[in-house]
Amino acid sequence: MRPRKSVVAAPRATLGQMRVLGIDYGQRRIGLALSDRTRLLARPWKTIARQGSPARAADALAAEILRLQAEDDGLDTVVLGLPRRLNGSPTDQTAEVEKLAAALRHRTPLPVVLQDERLSSREAESLLARRIKDWRKRKPLLDAVAAAVILQDYLDARVKPLGGAREDDLA
């Protein structure tokens, strides 16, 4: 009897070795950022124009998420910035972001995590101002950099301490 040949799919990144997508959902633009596979570093990726309601934005974002998930580096988590006032209370935009999160959860198989985004735009502006003096040149980059700040905050909260377990491992 001849042994059966097995068909093995091309190796994919395993859970915990896939990228994370960060989203800064704004009134006019949506900033996107990606982590590396090690989940240590976030980098600005791109900005897309926001068109219409949270449902329409969710359709556009779901298409990006599914495309990224299909790439070799994969994607296993979506981090969406949740706007809050400095005292922690909701803003006018908070409910809209929560609707977007719910819509994304229905359109993609990935977990959608809400991450506090307080002062992320201000930090992004400060980071950009150090390298780019002209505000007109900074403006198109601001939303993607803000998404990277939000994503980096999420990643930093989950970094494995030396000799310890990751926060996700303890849950």
C-alpha positions as CSV (number, residue, x, y, z in Angstrom):
1,M,0.0,0.0,0.0
2,R,1.4,3.4,-1.0
3,P,1.4,6.2,1.6
4,R,-1.0,9.0,0.8
5,K,0.5,12.3,-0.1
6,S,-0.7,15.1,2.1
7,V,-1.3,18.6,0.8
8,V,0.1,21.2,3.1
9,A,-0.7,24.9,2.8
10,A,2.1,27.4,2.6
11,P,3.2,28.2,6.2
12,R,1.3,31.1,7.6
13,A,2.1,33.2,10.6
14,T,0.8,31.7,13.8
15,L,-1.3,33.5,16.3
16,G,0.8,36.0,18.2
17,Q,3.1,36.3,15.2
18,M,0.6,38.2,13.0
19,R,0.2,41.9,12.6
20,V,-2.3,44.2,14.4
21,L,-4.2,47.0,12.6
22,G,-4.7,50.3,14.3
23,I,-7.5,52.7,13.3
24,D,-8.0,56.4,14.1
25,Y,-11.5,57.1,13.0
26,G,-11.9,60.8,12.3
27,Q,-14.6,63.2,11.1
28,R,-13.0,63.5,7.6
29,R,-10.2,60.9,7.4
30,I,-9.4,57.4,8.8
31,G,-5.8,56.8,9.8
32,L,-4.4,53.3,9.6
33,A,-1.3,51.8,11.2
34,L,0.2,48.3,11.2
35,S,2.3,46.5,13.7
36,D,5.2,44.3,12.8
37,R,4.8,40.5,13.3
38,T,6.5,40.7,16.7
39,R,3.9,43.1,17.9
40,L,6.5,45.4,19.3
41,L,6.4,48.3,16.8
42,A,3.6,50.3,15.2
43,R,4.1,52.3,12.1
44,P,1.8,54.6,10.2
45,W,0.4,52.9,7.1
46,K,-2.0,55.1,5.2
47,T,-5.0,57.5,5.4
48,I,-8.3,57.0,3.7
49,A,-11.0,59.5,3.2
50,R,-14.1,58.9,5.3
51,Q,-17.2,58.7,3.2
52,G,-20.6,58.6,4.9
53,S,-21.9,56.8,7.9
54,P,-20.1,54.3,10.2
55,A,-21.7,51.5,8.2
56,R,-20.2,52.7,4.9
57,A,-16.8,53.3,6.7
58,A,-17.1,49.7,8.1
59,D,-17.6,48.3,4.6
60,A,-14.4,50.1,3.3
61,L,-12.4,49.1,6.5
62,A,-13.6,45.5,6.3
63,A,-12.3,45.2,2.8
64,E,-8.9,46.4,3.9
65,I,-9.0,44.1,7.0
66,L,-9.8,41.0,4.9
67,R,-7.1,41.9,2.4
68,L,-4.5,42.3,5.1
69,Q,-5.6,39.1,6.8
70,A,-5.1,37.2,3.5
71,E,-1.4,38.4,3.2
72,D,1.5,36.2,4.3
73,D,2.1,38.3,7.5
74,G,-1.6,38.0,8.3
75,L,-3.7,40.1,10.6
76,D,-5.4,38.8,13.8
77,T,-6.6,41.9,15.7
78,V,-8.0,45.3,15.0
79,V,-7.5,48.1,17.4
80,L,-9.9,51.0,17.1
81,G,-9.2,54.3,18.9
82,L,-12.0,55.2,21.3
83,P,-12.4,59.0,21.9
84,R,-12.8,60.1,25.5
85,R,-12.5,63.4,27.2
86,L,-9.5,63.9,29.5
87,N,-11.7,63.1,32.5
88,G,-12.7,59.8,30.8
89,S,-16.3,60.8,29.9
90,P,-17.5,60.1,26.3
91,T,-17.3,62.7,23.6
92,D,-19.8,63.3,20.7
93,Q,-17.7,60.9,18.6
94,T,-17.6,58.0,21.1
95,A,-21.0,56.6,20.2
96,E,-20.2,56.7,16.5
97,V,-16.9,54.8,17.1
98,E,-18.8,52.2,19.1
99,K,-21.2,51.8,16.2
100,L,-18.2,51.4,13.9
101,A,-16.7,48.7,16.2
102,A,-20.0,46.8,16.2
103,A,-20.3,47.0,12.4
104,L,-16.7,45.8,12.0
105,R,-17.3,42.8,14.3
106,H,-20.2,41.8,12.1
107,R,-18.2,42.2,8.9
108,T,-14.9,40.5,9.8
109,P,-13.9,37.4,11.8
110,L,-11.2,39.3,13.8
111,P,-11.6,40.7,17.3
112,V,-12.1,44.5,17.4
113,V,-10.5,46.1,20.5
114,L,-11.4,49.6,21.6
115,Q,-8.3,51.5,22.8
116,D,-8.4,54.8,24.7
117,E,-7.1,57.4,22.3
118,R,-6.9,60.4,24.6
119,L,-4.3,62.9,23.4
120,S,-3.2,60.6,20.5
121,S,-3.7,63.4,17.9
122,R,-1.7,65.8,20.0
123,E,1.1,63.3,20.4
124,A,1.1,62.6,16.7
125,E,1.2,66.3,15.9
126,S,4.2,66.7,18.2
127,L,6.0,63.8,16.7
128,L,5.5,65.1,13.2
129,A,6.4,68.7,14.1
130,R,9.9,67.6,15.1
131,R,10.6,66.3,11.6
132,I,8.3,68.4,9.3
133,K,8.1,72.1,10.0
134,D,5.4,73.0,7.5
135,W,2.0,72.2,9.0
136,R,0.5,71.8,5.4
137,K,2.9,68.9,4.8
138,R,2.1,67.4,8.2
139,K,-1.7,67.4,7.9
140,P,-2.1,64.5,5.4
141,L,0.1,62.3,7.6
142,L,-1.5,63.2,10.9
143,D,-4.3,60.6,11.0
144,A,-2.0,57.7,10.1
145,V,0.5,58.8,12.8
146,A,-2.3,59.1,15.3
147,A,-3.4,55.5,14.4
148,A,0.2,54.4,15.1
149,V,0.2,56.2,18.5
150,I,-3.0,54.4,19.4
151,L,-1.7,51.0,18.2
152,Q,1.7,51.5,20.0
153,D,-0.2,52.2,23.3
154,Y,-2.1,48.9,22.8
155,L,1.1,47.0,22.0
156,D,3.0,48.5,24.9
157,A,0.3,47.4,27.3
158,R,0.8,43.8,26.2
159,V,4.6,43.6,26.1
160,K,5.9,40.6,27.9
161,P,8.0,41.7,30.9
162,L,11.4,40.1,31.2
163,G,10.9,36.6,32.4
164,G,7.1,37.0,32.7
165,A,4.0,36.2,30.9
166,R,2.2,38.5,28.5
167,E,-1.0,40.1,29.7
168,D,-3.0,38.1,27.2
169,D,-1.5,34.8,28.6
170,L,-2.8,35.6,32.1
171,A,-6.4,36.0,31.0
